[in-house]
Amino acid sequence: MAKVSNTSLVQLSAGSRAVVRQLRGGKDFGSRLAAMGLSVGSNLEVLQNSRHDSPVLILVRDTRIALGHGEALKILVEESEHNYKETDQ
C-alpha cells in the first residue's frame, strides 16, 4: 500500500475532496478555524482555488468558508481518492 503524504490545501483543485490532517498555525488560528467548523479530521471539498493568491473557497459541514492564501498554506490535508466536480454527478 502506498504511503499517502499530506499536502497544503492551496495545492488542491476545485472539486477535490480531502481530510484535514494538521493545522500549522498558532492557538488563535486553530481556535478560529474550529469556530467555523474546520478542525483536524474534518472532511472538506474545494469549491474554488485559482492558486494565484486569491481566497480558497471550501465546503465543510454544509458551510462555505473563504480562506486567505496564507491561511490555506497552513492547513495540511490528505486528498481523498474520490474527487469530483458537480458536473460529474
C-alpha positions, 0 to 999 in steps of 0.5 A: 500500500502506498504511503499517502503524504499530506499536502497544503490545501492551496495545492488542491483543485476545485472539486477535490475532496480531502481530510484535514490532517494538521493545522500549522498555525498558532492557538488563535488560528486553530481556535478560529478555524474550529469556530467555523467548523474546520478542525483536524479530521474534518472532511472538506471539498474545494469549491474554488482555488485559482492558486494565484493568491486569491481566497480558497473557497471550501465546503465543510459541514454544509458551510462555505468558508473563504480562506486567505492564501496564507491561511490555506498554506497552513492547513495540511490535508490528505486528498481523498481518492474520490474527487469530483466536480458537480458536473460529474454527478 
